[in-house]
Amino acid sequence: MRSIVYDFGGHFFGVDFILGLSIDLVGDFLNRAKLIVLKAIKHSESDLLVQTLSATGDRLHFLAKGALKSKKRFGGGVLEPTHYLDVLYKEGKSSSDSEPLHILLEARVIRDFSGLREDYDRLNMALSFLSLVSRLTRSGSVGAKEIFDLLGHGLSACEGDCNPETLSIQFRAKLLFSQGVLEPSSDMAVLIRTSLKSSSDIQLSKAQRKTLDHHLHLATEEMLHL
């Protein structure tokens, strides 16, 4: 057993993680990555299509063959959205009109954010973060590494003592600001400057939340149509 510290751009958390990923097999045709699962879609009776964001900021798509039946490689819901994983995969071929589809060989959970599944509202908010990141990122997106860090901190904040409405607004503000599509107003500056884990310290009136939510919605739609 080897003690490893994993982080999202800063000291985030430490775990003792058994490295069972056939490291000696990683060569010219196999790759290894740490990533967060954004979405998992049933592809056939036994396969899953898995959309992820890697720790290096790349959006990676995988075909997990036999994922719905294989308890050895993908058991215990390892490929569920929000999970932070260490994976081994075979690189797929690129095409001019789509991102490459890689073949997922093994996956191990580094952090499962289990607290999210104890509360419907927290899980729903976390899934909304994943959906927004999925919509706003493309392969090679500018600042994608920063988005990965932000997403990790956002999932962690969802588990903690937070104000859901404020955290949702703050996450979107930070995400859009990181992509250069948001000019910080005085209210936005506070949201961007404050860490997500301290979102409960931000005091917003109902009217302020409504105004900010509308502004962020417009900025999101603008970015999606760039």
PyMOL commands that set and color helices and strands:
alter all, ss='L'
color gray80, all
select helices_A, chain A and resi 23-25+71-74+114-118+120-136+144-159+164-178+186-193+196-201+206-224
alter helices_A, ss='H'
color red, helices_A
select strands_A, chain A and resi 2-6+13-17+30-42+48-54+59-64+84-90+101-111
alter strands_A, ss='S'
color yellow, strands_A
deselect
rebuild
show_as cartoon
